Amino acid sequence: MRLLVTGGAGFIGSHFVRQLLTGAYPDLAGARTVVVDKLTYAGNLANLDPVADHPSLEFVHADIRDAEVMSRVMRGTDVVVHFAAESHVDRSIADASAFVETNVRGTQTLLQAAVEARAGRFVHVSTDEVYGSIAAGSWREDQPLAPNSPYAASKAASDLLALAYHRTYGLPVVVTRCSNNYGPYQHPEKVIPLFATNLMDGLTVPLYSDGGNSRDWLHVDDHCHGISLVATRGRPGEVYHIGGGTELTNRELTRRLLGLCGADASSVRHVADRPGHDLRYALDTGKITDELGYTPRTDFGTGLADTVRWYAENRSWWEPLKKVAQEARRPD
């Protein structure tokens, strides 16, 4: 079996690759794994260090918009797991162009290469943000898409493209939509590693508005386990939700992080809310549970504590990333 994993040096993609190559997914055991990553600020070869010498791993430094390269690497592929995406909402608000290029044009390039190479299953990894905001209850997979940020809109467009390639060309596409991920190796621009590393350095943390926005939290290991189930047993043409089962307001999440880092409320700096900020996300995960037997296995309290501990023990991984981000914000 040959797997093509796009964005495999990023946070979620690298976790999937590490787990895959160390035997966590028996149905994919022994697969030849080709990782494609452009190595933007969010892609980091160090994320693959634990499996860098694995004989089944091949790394290709490339942009998914490069049709010639994607055509070449797609040949003989049995399963595509497409993680590669621009994914930070604040960045999309500042400049949406990269999000349209990577998330829409890049996905279409991959889909076309998969059709032409007669590739096997194509797992398109997406987000709950494509639905917009929900005041009560939870979204089912047939909920209409109503994205509110440029990032979410670009992902919604790529979802629709992927499903259209299934209907038009018969490509066996399966779409997954997940809730907010957390865990080790997540870029420190995201809320949990940003807050944790700031607090470790005695800095304040920027909490949007009153912190009342609510999210479901999903450990990256549970997410990747769900993806492995969809990759091997999901029905082509279908959408599957992958959630963590722990809904918290940003205020409550901040309180927990303060406690884990030995800080108090004086470390919280309230900042103006961002434009189009969705109030609440919530996924109904009954479909993947009933059809594929998925259930989240990581207790949030334990997972969050382990994540904070990982950042405390791996300063050499995140400090250079924060330094680059700080230098990029400095005026010329």
PAZAPA-4460 file (N, C-alpha, C; in steps of 0.05 Angstrom, whole numbers, plus 32768, in hexadecimal, padded with zeros to 4 digits):
% residues 332
    n_x    n_y    n_z   ca_x   ca_y   ca_z    c_x    c_y    c_z   seq   type   mol
   8011   7FE8   8000   8000   8000   8000   8012   8019   8000     1      M     A
   8009   802D   7FF1   8018   8046   7FF0   8006   805D   7FF9     2      R     A
   800F   806C   800D   8000   8083   8017   800E   809D   800F     3      L     A
   7FFE   80B1   8007   8008   80CB   8002   7FFC   80DD   8017     4      L     A
   800D   80EA   8027   8004   80FB   803D   800D   8117   8037     5      V     A
   7FFA   8129   8031   8001   8145   802D   8002   8154   8048     6      T     A
   8013   8168   804A   8016   8176   8064   8020   8164   807A     7      G     A
   802F   8150   8073   8038   813C   8086   804D   8145   8099     8      G     A
   8057   815E   8096   806B   8169   80A9   805D   817D   80BB     9      A     A
   8043   8181   80B8   8034   8193   80C9   802C   8186   80E3    10      G     A
   801D   8194   80F3   8014   818A   810E   8005   8170   810C    11      F     A
   7FEE   8170   80FE   7FDD   8158   80FE   7FE8   8143   80EB    12      I     A
   7FF2   814C   80D3   7FFC   8139   80C0   8014   812A   80CB    13      G     A
   8026   8137   80D9   803E   8129   80E4   8036   8115   80F9    14      S     A
   8022   811C   8109   8019   8109   811D   800E   80F0   810F    15      H     A
   7FFE   80F4   80FA   7FF4   80DD   80EC   800A   80CC   80E1    16      F     A
   801F   80D8   80D5   8035   80C9   80CA   8045   80BB   80E0    17      V     A
   804A   80C8   80F6   8059   80BB   810B   804A   80A2   8116    18      R     A
   8030   80A5   811A   8020   808F   8123   801E   8079   810F    19      Q     A
   801A   8080   80F6   8018   806D   80E0   8031   805B   80DF    20      L     A
   8049   8068   80E0   8062   805A   80DC   806B   804B   80F4    21      L     A
   805E   8050   810B   8065   8041   8123   804F   802C   812A    22      T     A
   803D   8027   8117   802B   8010   8119   8011   8016   8127    23      G     A
   8009   802F   812A   7FF0   8035   8139   7FD7   802F   8129    24      A     A
   7FDA   802C   810F   7FC2   8028   80FE   7FC6   800D   80EF    25      Y     A
   7FBD   7FF7   80FB   7FC3   7FDC   80EF   7FB9   7FD9   80D2    26      P     A
   7FA3   7FE6   80CB   7F99   7FE3   80B0   7FAB   7FF0   809B    27      D     A
   7FBD   8001   80A4   7FCF   800F   8092   7FEC   8006   8097    28      L     A
   7FF0   7FF1   80A6   800A   7FE8   80AD   801A   7FE1   8094    29      A     A
   8034   7FE9   8094   8046   7FE2   807F   8044   7FF4   8066    30      G     A
   8033   8008   8068   802F   8019   8050   8048   802A   804A    31      A     A
   804E   802C   8030   8062   803F   8028   8056   805B   802A    32      R     A
   8063   806D   8039   8057   8086   803F   8068   809D   8033    33      T     A
   805B   80AC   8021   8067   80C3   8014   805C   80DC   801F    34      V     A
   806C   80EC   802C   8064   8106   8038   806B   811C   8025    35      V     A
   8057   812C   801E   805B   8145   800E   8056   815D   8020    36      V     A
   8069   816F   8021   8066   8187   8032   8076   819E   8026    37      D     A
   806B   81B5   8025   8078   81CD   801A   808C   81D8   802F    38      K     A
   8088   81D1   8049   8098   81DB   805F   8096   81F9   8061    39      L     A
   807D   8203   8063   8078   821E   806A   807E   8222   8087    40      T     A
   8076   8238   8093   807B   823D   80AF   806E   8227   80C1    41      Y     A
   8059   821A   80B7   804A   8207   80C7   8055   81EA   80C3    42      A     A
   8065   81E6   80AF   8071   81CC   80AA   808D   81CB   80B5    43      G     A
   8093   81B5   80C2   80AD   81B4   80D0   80B8   8197   80CE    44      N     A
   80CE   8194   80C1   80D9   8179   80BE   80E0   816C   80D9    45      L     A
   80E5   817D   80ED   80EA   8172   8108   80D3   8162   8113    46      A     A
   80BA   8168   8108   80A3   8159   8111   80A4   813C   8109    47      N     A
   80B5   8136   80F5   80B7   811A   80EB   80D1   810D   80F6    48      L     A
   80E0   811A   8107   80F9   810F   8110   80F6   80F3   811C    49      D     A
   80E1   80ED   812C   80DF   80D3   8138   80DD   80BC   8123    50      P     A
   80D5   80C2   810A   80D2   80AD   80F6   80E3   80B3   80DD    51      V     A
   80F5   80C7   80DF   8104   80D0   80C8   8113   80BA   80BA    52      A     A
   811C   80A6   80C9   812C   8091   80BD   811C   8078   80B7    53      D     A
   8102   807A   80B8   80F1   8063   80B3   80F3   805B   8095    54      H     A
   80F7   8041   808F   80FB   8039   8073   80E3   803D   8062    55      P     A
   80CB   8040   806D   80B3   8043   805E   80AB   8060   8059    56      S     A
   80BC   8073   8062   80B6   808F   805F   80C6   809C   8049    57      L     A
   80B8   80AB   8038   80C4   80BC   8024   80BA   80D9   8027    58      E     A
   80CB   80EC   8027   80C3   8108   8029   80C7   8117   800F    59      F     A
   80B3   8125   8006   80B5   8135   7FEE   80AF   8152   7FF5    60      V     A
   80C3   8164   7FF1   80BF   8180   7FF6   80B2   818D   7FDE    61      H     A
   8098   8193   7FE0   808A   819D   7FC8   8071   81AC   7FD1    62      A     A
   8067   81BC   7FBE   804E   81CB   7FC2   8038   81BB   7FB5    63      D     A
   8022   81B8   7FC3   800C   81A8   7FB7   7FFF   81B5   7F9F    64      I     A
   8006   81CE   7F99   7FFC   81DC   7F81   800C   81D5   7F69    65      R     A
   8022   81C7   7F6C   8034   81C0   7F56   8029   81A7   7F48    66      D     A
   801A   81AB   7F33   800C   8195   7F26   801F   817F   7F1B    67      A     A
   8036   8187   7F12   804A   8174   7F07   8054   8161   7F1D    68      E     A
   805C   816D   7F33   8066   815D   7F4A   8050   814C   7F56    69      V     A
   8038   8157   7F59   8022   8148   7F65   801A   8130   7F53    70      M     A
   801B   8134   7F39   8016   811E   7F26   802A   8108   7F2A    71      S     A
   8043   810F   7F2E   8058   80FB   7F31   8055   80EC   7F4B    72      R     A
   8051   80FA   7F61   8050   80ED   7F7B   8036   80DD   7F7F    73      V     A
   8022   80E4   7F70   8008   80D6   7F73   8008   80BA   7F66    74      M     A
   801A   80B5   7F54   8019   809B   7F46   801C   8084   7F59    75      R     A
   800B   8070   7F56   800C   8058   7F67   8001   805C   7F83    76      G     A
   7FF4   8072   7F88   7FEA   8077   7FA3   7FD0   8069   7FA9    77      T     A
   7FCF   805C   7FBF   7FB6   804E   7FC8   7FA4   805F   7FD9    78      D     A
   7FB1   8070   7FEA   7FA1   8081   7FFC   7FAF   809C   7FFE    79      V     A
   7FA0   80B1   7FFA   7FA9   80CD   7FFE   7F9D   80D7   8018    80      V     A
   7FAD   80E2   802A   7FA3   80EF   8041   7FAC   810C   803F    81      V     A
   7F99   811E   803A   7F9F   813A   8033   7F9B   814C   804B    82      H     A
   7FB2   8151   8059   7FB2   8164   8070   7FBA   8180   8067    83      F     A
   7FCA   8183   8052   7FD7   819C   804C   7FC3   81B3   8049    84      A     A
   7FC7   81C8   8059   7FB4   81DF   8058   7FC0   81F6   8068    85      A     A
   7FB9   820E   805F   7FBC   8225   8070   7FA5   8225   8084    86      E     A
   7FAB   8229   809E   7F95   8222   80B1   7F91   8237   80C8    87      S     A
   7F9F   824D   80C8   7F9D   825F   80DE   7F8A   8276   80D7    88      H     A
   7F74   8278   80E6   7F5F   828B   80DF   7F69   82A8   80DF    89      V     A
   7F79   82AF   80F3   7F83   82CB   80F4   7F93   82D2   80DC    90      D     A
   7FA4   82BF   80D3   7FB4   82C4   80BA   7FA2   82C7   80A2    91      R     A
   7F8C   82B8   80A1   7F7A   82BA   808A   7F6C   82D5   8089    92      S     A
   7F67   82E0   80A1   7F5A   82FB   80A2   7F6D   8310   8099    93      I     A
   7F87   830D   80A0   7F9B   8320   8097   7FA0   831F   8079    94      A     A
   7FA0   8306   806E   7FA5   8303   8051   7F9B   82E7   8049    95      D     A
   7F85   82E7   803A   7F78   82CE   8033   7F84   82C0   801A    96      A     A
   7F96   82CD   800D   7F9F   82C3   7FF3   7FAD   82A8   7FF5    97      S     A
   7FBE   82A4   8009   7FCB   828A   800C   7FB8   8274   8012    98      A     A
   7FA2   827B   801F   7F8E   8267   8027   7F7F   825D   800E    99      F     A
   7F79   8270   7FFC   7F6B   8268   7FE3   7F7E   8258   7FD2   100      V     A
   7F97   8260   7FD0   7FAB   8252   7FBF   7FAF   8236   7FC9   101      E     A
   7FB5   8232   7FE3   7FBC   8218   7FED   7FA3   8206   7FF1   102      T     A
   7F8F   8211   7FFE   7F78   8201   8006   7F66   81FA   7FEF   103      N     A
   7F63   820D   7FDC   7F51   8208   7FC5   7F61   81FE   7FAD   104      V     A
   7F73   820F   7FA3   7F82   8207   7F8B   7F93   81EE   7F91   105      R     A
   7FA0   81ED   7FA8   7FB0   81D6   7FAE   7FA0   81BC   7FB0   106      G     A
   7F89   81BE   7FBC   7F78   81A6   7FBE   7F6F   819D   7FA3   107      T     A
   7F67   81B0   7F92   7F5E   81A9   7F77   7F75   819C   7F67   108      Q     A
   7F8D   81A5   7F6A   7FA4   819A   7F5C   7FA8   817D   7F65   109      T     A
   7FA5   8178   7F7F   7FA8   815D   7F89   7F92   814A   7F7F   110      L     A
   7F7A   8154   7F80   7F63   8144   7F77   7F66   813C   7F5A   111      L     A
   7F6F   814F   7F49   7F72   814A   7F2D   7F88   8135   7F29   112      Q     A
   7F9E   8138   7F38   7FB4   8124   7F36   7FAB   8109   7F3E   113      A     A
   7F99   8108   7F53   7F8F   80EE   7F5C   7F7D   80E1   7F47   114      A     A
   7F6D   80F1   7F3A   7F5C   80E6   7F25   7F6D   80DB   7F0E   115      V     A
   7F80   80EA   7F05   7F90   80E2   7EEE   7FA2   80CA   7EF5   116      E     A
   7FAA   80C7   7F0E   7FBB   80B0   7F16   7FAA   8098   7F1F   117      A     A
   7F8F   809B   7F1E   7F7D   8086   7F28   7F85   807E   7F44   118      R     A
   7F8A   8092   7F55   7F91   808C   7F71   7F79   8080   7F80   119      A     A
   7F80   8074   7F96   7F6B   8068   7FA7   7F5D   807D   7FB8   120      G     A
   7F56   8077   7FD0   7F46   8089   7FE1   7F54   80A3   7FE6   121      R     A
   7F45   80B9   7FE6   7F4F   80D4   7FEB   7F41   80DF   8004   122      F     A
   7F4F   80E1   801A   7F44   80EB   8033   7F4B   8109   8034   123      V     A
   7F36   8119   8034   7F3A   8136   8035   7F33   813F   8051   124      H     A
   7F48   814A   805E   7F45   8152   807B   7F3C   816F   807D   125      V     A
   7F25   8173   808A   7F1A   818E   808C   7F13   8195   80A9   126      S     A
   7F02   81A8   80AC   7EFE   81B5   80C6   7EE0   81BA   80CC   127      T     A
   7ED9   81BC   80E5   7EBE   81C3   80ED   7EB8   81E0   80E6   128      D     A
   7ECC   81F0   80E1   7EC8   820D   80DC   7EB9   8213   80C2   129      E     A
   7EB7   81FF   80B1   7EA8   8203   8098   7E8A   8208   809D   130      V     A
   7E80   8200   80B4   7E64   8203   80BA   7E5D   821F   80C5   131      Y     A
   7E70   822E   80CC   7E6A   8248   80DA   7E67   8244   80F7   132      G     A
   7E54   8251   8103   7E4F   824F   8120   7E34   8243   8126   133      S     A
   7E32   8234   813C   7E19   8228   8144   7E13   822F   8161   134      I     A
   7DFB   823A   8166   7DF4   8243   8181   7DEF   822D   8194   135      A     A
   7DE2   8218   818B   7DDB   8201   819C   7DDB   81E7   818B   136      A     A
   7DDE   81D1   8199   7DDE   81B7   818B   7DF8   81B3   817D   137      G     A
   7DF8   81A1   8169   7E11   819B   815A   7E0A   8195   813D   138      S     A
   7E1E   8199   812C   7E1B   8196   810F   7E1C   8178   8108   139      W     A
   7E0B   8170   80F6   7E0E   8156   80E8   7E1C   815B   80CE   140      R     A
   7E24   8145   80C1   7E34   8147   80A9   7E25   8154   8091   141      E     A
   7E0A   8154   8092   7DFB   815F   807C   7DF4   817D   8081   142      D     A
   7DFF   8189   8095   7DFA   81A5   809B   7E05   81B6   8084   143      Q     A
   7DF6   81CA   807A   7E01   81DC   8065   7E19   81EB   806F   144      P     A
   7E2C   81F0   805D   7E44   81FE   8064   7E3F   821C   8065   145      L     A
   7E4A   822A   8079   7E46   8247   807C   7E5E   8253   8089   146      A     A
   7E76   8251   807C   7E8F   825B   8089   7E8F   8279   808D   147      P     A
   7E9C   8282   80A2   7E9D   829E   80A9   7EB9   82AB   80A6   148      N     A
   7ECE   829B   80A5   7EE9   82A6   80A1   7EF4   829F   8086   149      S     A
   7F07   82AE   807B   7F13   82A5   8062   7F1F   8289   8064   150      P     A
   7F2B   8282   807A   7F36   8267   807E   7F20   8253   807B   151      Y     A
   7F0A   8256   8089   7EF4   8243   8088   7EE7   8242   806D   152      A     A
   7EE5   8258   805F   7EDA   8259   8044   7EEC   8249   8031   153      A     A
   7F06   824C   8034   7F18   823D   8022   7F17   821F   8027   154      S     A
   7F13   8217   8040   7F0F   81FB   8046   7EF4   81F0   803C   155      K     A
   7EE0   8200   803F   7EC5   81F8   8034   7EC7   81F4   8016   156      A     A
   7ED5   8206   8008   7ED8   8203   7FEB   7EE7   81E9   7FE4   157      A     A
   7EFC   81E3   7FF3   7F0B   81CB   7FEE   7EFB   81B2   7FF4   158      S     A
   7EEA   81B3   8009   7ED8   819C   800F   7EC5   8197   7FF7   159      D     A
   7EBA   81AC   7FED   7EA7   81A9   7FD6   7EB5   819F   7FBD   160      L     A
   7ECD   81A9   7FB8   7EDC   819F   7FA2   7EE2   8181   7FA5   161      L     A
   7EEA   8179   7FBD   7EF0   815C   7FC1   7ED7   814B   7FBC   162      A     A
   7EC1   8153   7FC7   7EA8   8144   7FC3   7E9F   8144   7FA6   163      L     A
   7EA3   815B   7F98   7E9D   815C   7F7C   7EAE   8149   7F6B   164      A     A
   7EC7   8146   7F72   7ED8   8133   7F64   7ECF   8116   7F68   165      Y     A
   7EC3   8111   7F7F   7EB7   80F6   7F83   7E9F   80F2   7F70   166      H     A
   7E8D   8106   7F70   7E75   8103   7F60   7E7A   8104   7F42   167      R     A
   7E8D   8115   7F3A   7E92   8119   7F1D   7EA4   8103   7F12   168      T     A
   7EBA   80FD   7F20   7ECE   80EB   7F15   7ECF   80D0   7F23   169      Y     A
   7EBF   80CC   7F38   7EBF   80B3   7F46   7ED7   80AF   7F58   170      G     A
   7EE6   80C4   7F5E   7EFD   80C2   7F70   7EF2   80BC   7F8C   171      L     A
   7EFC   80A7   7F99   7EF2   809F   7FB3   7EFA   80B2   7FCA   172      P     A
   7EEE   80C9   7FCA   7EF4   80DE   7FDE   7EE4   80D9   7FF7   173      V     A
   7EF1   80DE   800E   7EE3   80DF   8028   7EED   80F8   8036   174      V     A
   7EDA   8108   8041   7EE1   8121   804E   7EDE   811D   806C   175      V     A
   7EF1   8127   807B   7EEF   8128   8098   7EEE   8145   80A1   176      T     A
   7EDE   814A   80B6   7EDD   8165   80C2   7EE1   8162   80E0   177      R     A
   7EF5   8170   80EA   7EFD   816C   8106   7EF7   8185   8116   178      C     A
   7EF7   8182   8130   7EF6   8199   8143   7F12   81A2   8149   179      S     A
   7F16   81B5   815C   7F30   81C0   8162   7F44   81AC   816C   180      N     A
   7F5A   81AA   815F   7F6F   8197   8167   7F83   81A3   817B   181      N     A
   7F8F   8192   818B   7FA4   819A   819D   7FB7   8183   81A1   182      Y     A
   7FCF   8188   81AA   7FE2   8173   81AF   7FFE   817C   81AA   183      G     A
   8012   816B   81AC   802E   8173   81A7   8033   8179   818A   184      P     A
   8048   8189   8186   8051   8191   816B   803E   81A5   815D   185      Y     A
   802B   81B1   816C   8019   81C5   815F   8027   81E0   815F   186      Q     A
   8026   81ED   8149   8034   8207   8146   802B   821B   815B   187      H     A
   803E   8229   8168   8037   823B   817E   8027   8254   8177   188      P     A
   801C   8256   815F   800A   826B   815A   7FED   8263   8162   189      E     A
   7FE8   8249   8166   7FCE   823F   816D   7FCA   8243   818B   190      K     A
   7FB0   8243   8193   7FAA   824E   81AE   7FB6   823E   81C5   191      V     A
   7FB5   8224   81C5   7FBF   8215   81DC   7FDE   8217   81DE   192      I     A
   7FED   8212   81C8   800A   8216   81CB   8012   8233   81CF   193      P     A
   8004   8245   81C3   800A   8262   81C7   8007   8269   81E4   194      L     A
   7FF0   8262   81EF   7FEB   8269   820B   7FFF   825B   821E   195      F     A
   8003   8241   8219   8015   8232   822B   8031   823D   822A   196      A     A
   803C   8242   8212   8058   824B   8210   805A   8268   821A   197      T     A
   8046   8279   8215   8047   8294   8221   8049   8292   823F   198      N     A
   8037   8282   824B   8036   8280   8268   8051   8275   8273   199      L     A
   805D   8262   8265   8076   8257   826E   808C   826C   826E   200      M     A
   8089   8280   825D   809D   8296   825B   8095   82AE   826C   201      D     A
   8080   82AC   827B   8077   82C2   828C   8069   82D8   827D   202      G     A
   805F   82D2   8266   8051   82E6   8255   8033   82E4   8259   203      L     A
   8025   82F8   824F   8008   82F8   8250   7FFD   82E8   8239   204      T     A
   7FE3   82E1   823B   7FD6   82D3   8225   7FBF   82E3   821B   205      V     A
   7FBB   82E5   8200   7FA6   82F6   81F4   7F8C   82E7   81F1   206      P     A
   7F78   82ED   8201   7F5E   82E0   8200   7F4B   82F2   81F1   207      L     A
   7F40   82E8   81DB   7F2D   82F7   81CB   7F14   82FE   81DC   208      Y     A
   7F0D   8318   81DC   7EF4   8321   81E9   7EF1   8317   8205   209      S     A
   7EDA   830B   820C   7ED6   8301   8227   7EDC   82E3   8229   210      D     A
   7EE6   82D7   8213   7EED   82BB   8214   7ED5   82A8   8213   211      G     A
   7EBE   82B2   820A   7EA6   82A2   820A   7EA3   8290   81F2   212      G     A
   7EB5   8291   81DE   7EB3   8280   81C7   7EB9   8263   81CF   213      N     A
   7EA9   8251   81C4   7EAA   8235   81CD   7EB3   8222   81B7   214      S     A
   7EC5   820F   81BE   7ED0   81FC   81AB   7ED0   81E0   81B7   215      R     A
   7ECE   81CC   81A5   7ED2   81B0   81AD   7EEF   81AA   81A9   216      D     A
   7EFC   819D   81BC   7F19   8198   81BA   7F1E   817A   81B5   217      W     A
   7F30   8176   81A1   7F36   815B   8197   7F54   8157   8198   218      L     A
   7F5D   8142   81A6   7F7A   813D   81A7   7F83   8133   818B   219      H     A
   7F9A   813C   8182   7FA3   8135   8167   7FA5   8116   8163   220      V     A
   7FAB   8108   8179   7FAC   80EB   8176   7F91   80DE   8170   221      D     A
   7F7C   80E9   817D   7F61   80E0   8177   7F59   80E7   815A   222      D     A
   7F60   80FF   8152   7F5A   8108   8137   7F66   80F5   8123   223      H     A
   7F80   80EF   8126   7F8E   80DE   8113   7F83   80C2   8113   224      C     A
   7F7B   80B8   812A   7F6F   809E   812C   7F55   809E   811C   225      H     A
   7F45   80B3   811E   7F2D   80B5   810F   7F32   80B5   80F1   226      G     A
   7F47   80C4   80E9   7F4E   80C5   80CD   7F57   80AA   80C2   227      I     A
   7F65   809B   80D3   7F6D   8080   80CA   7F55   806E   80C6   228      S     A
   7F41   8071   80D6   7F28   8061   80D2   7F1A   8069   80B8   229      L     A
   7F19   8083   80B3   7F0C   808C   809A   7F1C   8083   8082   230      V     A
   7F36   8084   8084   7F48   807D   806D   7F45   8060   8065   231      A     A
   7F3D   804F   8078   7F3B   8033   8072   7F1F   8029   8070   232      T     A
   7F0C   8036   807D   7EF1   802B   807E   7EDA   803F   8078   233      R     A
   7EE1   8059   8074   7ECD   806D   806E   7EC0   8069   8053   234      G     A
   7EA8   8071   804F   7E9A   806E   8036   7EA0   8085   8023   235      R     A
   7EA9   807F   800B   7EAF   8095   7FF8   7E97   80A7   7FF3   236      P     A
   7E9C   80C1   7FF1   7E87   80D4   7FEC   7E7A   80DE   8006   237      G     A
   7E84   80D4   801D   7E78   80DC   8037   7E89   80EF   8046   238      E     A
   7E7D   80FD   8059   7E8B   810F   806C   7E88   8103   8087   239      V     A
   7E9E   8103   8097   7E9F   80F9   80B2   7EA9   810E   80C5   240      Y     A
   7E9B   8112   80DB   7EA4   8124   80F0   7EB6   8115   8104   241      H     A
   7ECB   8123   810C   7EDD   8118   8121   7EDF   812D   8137   242      I     A
   7ED5   8126   814E   7ED5   8139   8165   7EE2   812D   817D   243      G     A
   7EE7   813E   8191   7EF4   8136   81A9   7EE2   8132   81C1   244      G     A
   7ECA   813F   81C0   7EB7   813B   81D6   7EBB   814C   81EE   245      G     A
   7ECC   8161   81EC   7ED0   8173   8202   7ECC   8190   81F8   246      T     A
   7EB5   819C   8200   7EAF   81B7   81F8   7EB6   81CA   820E   247      E     A
   7EC5   81DF   8208   7ECE   81F3   821C   7ECC   820E   820F   248      L     A
   7EC6   8222   8220   7ECA   823E   8217   7EE7   8244   8217   249      T     A
   7EEF   8257   8207   7F0B   8260   8208   7F13   826A   8224   250      N     A
   7F00   8275   8232   7F05   827E   824D   7F0C   8266   8260   251      R     A
   7EFD   8250   825D   7F02   8239   826E   7F1D   822B   8265   252      E     A
   7F22   822A   824B   7F3B   821F   8242   7F53   822F   824E   253      L     A
   7F50   824A   824D   7F65   825B   8258   7F69   8256   8276   254      T     A
   7F53   8252   8284   7F55   824D   82A1   7F65   8233   82A6   255      R     A
   7F60   821F   8296   7F6E   8205   8299   7F8C   8208   8293   256      R     A
   7F92   8217   827E   7FAE   821B   8278   7FBC   822C   828D   257      L     A
   7FAF   8240   8298   7FBB   824F   82AE   7FC2   823C   82C5   258      L     A
   7FB0   822A   82CC   7FB5   8218   82E2   7FCC   8206   82DC   259      G     A
   7FCE   81FB   82C4   7FE3   81E8   82BD   7FFE   81F6   82BC   260      L     A
   7FFE   8210   82B6   8018   821F   82B4   801E   822F   82CD   261      C     A
   800E   822C   82E2   8014   823A   82FB   8010   8258   82FA   262      G     A
   7FFD   8261   82E9   7FF8   827E   82E6   7FDC   8284   82F0   263      A     A
   7FD6   829E   82F0   7FBB   82A6   82F9   7FAF   82BA   82E5   264      D     A
   7F98   82C4   82EC   7F88   82D5   82D9   7F97   82EE   82D1   265      A     A
   7FAB   82F7   82E1   7FBA   830F   82D9   7FCA   830B   82C0   266      S     A
   7FCD   82F2   82B7   7FDC   82EC   829F   7FCB   82EE   8286   267      S     A
   7FB1   82F3   828A   7F9E   82F4   8273   7F9B   8311   826A   268      V     A
   7F9E   8314   824F   7F9B   832F   8243   7F84   832D   822F   269      R     A
   7F6E   833A   8235   7F57   833A   8224   7F5C   834C   820C   270      H     A
   7F57   8341   81F4   7F5C   8350   81DB   7F42   8351   81CB   271      V     A
   7F41   8364   81B8   7F29   8367   81A8   7F23   834E   8198   272      A     A
   7F0A   8347   8195   7F02   832F   8187   7F0A   8331   8169   273      D     A
   7F10   831B   815D   7F17   831C   8140   7EFE   831D   812F   274      R     A
   7F00   8327   8117   7EE9   8329   8106   7EDD   830D   80FF   275      P     A
   7EC3   830B   80FF   7EB6   82F3   80F7   7EBB   82DB   8109   276      G     A
   7EC1   82E0   8123   7EC8   82CB   8135   7EB0   82BA   813C   277      H     A
   7EB1   82A0   8134   7E9A   828E   813A   7E98   828A   8158   278      D     A
   7E7F   828A   8161   7E7B   8287   817E   7E7E   826A   8187   279      L     A
   7E73   8258   8178   7E74   823C   8182   7E74   8228   816A   280      R     A
   7E85   8213   816E   7E85   81FD   815B   7E7D   81E4   816B   281      Y     A
   7E6F   81D1   815E   7E69   81B8   816B   7E61   81A3   8156   282      A     A
   7E6E   818C   8156   7E6A   8177   8143   7E5B   8160   814E   283      L     A
   7E48   8155   813F   7E3B   813C   8145   7E4D   8126   8139   284      D     A
   7E57   8114   814A   7E6A   80FF   8141   7E5D   80E4   8140   285      T     A
   7E42   80E3   8140   7E34   80CA   8140   7E3A   80B9   8128   286      G     A
   7E3E   80C5   8110   7E43   80B6   80F8   7E5C   80A5   80F9   287      K     A
   7E73   80B2   8100   7E8C   80A4   8100   7E8D   808F   8117   288      I     A
   7E7E   8095   812C   7E7C   8082   8143   7E6D   806A   813A   289      T     A
   7E55   806E   812E   7E44   8058   8126   7E50   8047   8110   290      D     A
   7E5C   8054   80FC   7E65   8046   80E4   7E81   803A   80E8   291      E     A
   7E93   8049   80F6   7EAF   8041   80F6   7EBA   803B   8112   292      L     A
   7EA9   803F   8127   7EB1   8038   8142   7EC4   804C   814F   293      G     A
   7EC4   8065   8144   7ED6   8079   8150   7ECB   8083   816A   294      Y     A
   7EDD   8087   817D   7ED7   8096   8195   7EF1   80A3   819F   295      T     A
   7EF0   80BC   81A9   7F09   80C8   81B3   7F13   80B9   81CB   296      P     A
   7F2E   80B5   81CC   7F3A   80A5   81E1   7F4A   80B5   81F5   297      R     A
   7F4E   80CF   81EF   7F5F   80E0   8201   7F4E   80F1   8213   298      T     A
   7F50   80ED   822C   7F43   80FF   8240   7F4E   811B   823D   299      D     A
   7F3D   812F   823B   7F47   814A   8235   7F5A   8154   824B   300      F     A
   7F53   8150   8265   7F64   8159   827A   7F80   814D   8279   301      G     A
   7F81   8133   8274   7F9B   8126   8271   7FA9   812F   8258   302      T     A
   7F9B   8131   8241   7FA7   813A   8228   7FB2   8156   822A   303      G     A
   7FA3   8168   8237   7FAD   8183   8239   7FC6   8185   824A   304      L     A
   7FC5   8177   8261   7FDD   8177   8273   7FF5   816B   8265   305      A     A
   7FF1   8156   8256   8008   814A   8247   8012   815C   8232   306      D     A
   8000   816B   8225   8008   817E   8210   8019   8195   821C   307      T     A
   8010   81A0   8232   801F   81B6   823F   803A   81AB   8248   308      V     A
   803B   8193   8252   8054   8187   825A   8067   8184   8243   309      R     A
   805C   817C   822C   806D   8178   8214   807A   8193   820C   310      W     A
   806A   81A9   820D   8076   81C3   8206   808B   81CB   821A   311      Y     A
   8086   81C5   8233   809A   81CC   8248   80B4   81BD   8244   312      A     A
   80B2   81A5   8239   80CA   8194   8235   80D7   8197   821A   313      E     A
   80CA   81A6   8208   80D4   81A8   81EC   80D7   81C5   81E3   314      N     A
   80E4   81D5   81F4   80E8   81F1   81ED   80F8   81F3   81D3   315      R     A
   810B   81E1   81CE   811B   81E3   81B6   810B   81E0   819D   316      S     A
   80F3   81D5   819F   80E2   81D2   8187   80D2   81EC   8182   317      W     A
   80C6   81F8   8197   80B5   820E   8193   80C1   822A   8195   318      W     A
   80D7   822D   81A4   80E3   8247   81A7   80EC   8253   818C   319      E     A
   80F9   8244   817A   8100   824F   8160   80E8   8258   8150   320      P     A
   80D2   824A   8152   80BA   8251   8143   80AE   826B   814D   321      L     A
   80AE   826F   8167   80A4   8288   8172   80B7   829F   816C   322      K     A
   80D1   829A   816B   80E4   82AF   8165   80E0   82B8   8148   323      K     A
   80DC   82A5   8136   80D7   82AD   811A   80BE   82BE   8117   324      V     A
   80A8   82B5   8126   808F   82C4   8124   8093   82E1   8130   325      A     A
   80A2   82E3   8145   80A6   82FE   8151   80B6   8310   813F   326      Q     A
   80CA   8304   8131   80DA   8314   811F   80CA   831D   8107   327      E     A
   80B7   830C   80FE   80A7   8313   80E7   8094   832A   80ED   328      A     A
   808D   832E   8107   807B   8343   810F   8089   835E   8113   329      R     A
   80A3   835D   8114   80B2   8376   8119   80B2   8388   8101   330      R     A
   80AE   83A2   8105   80AF   83B5   80EE   80CB   83B6   80E3   331      P     A
   80CD   83BC   80C9   80E7   83BE   80BC   80F6   83D7   80C6   332      D     A
***
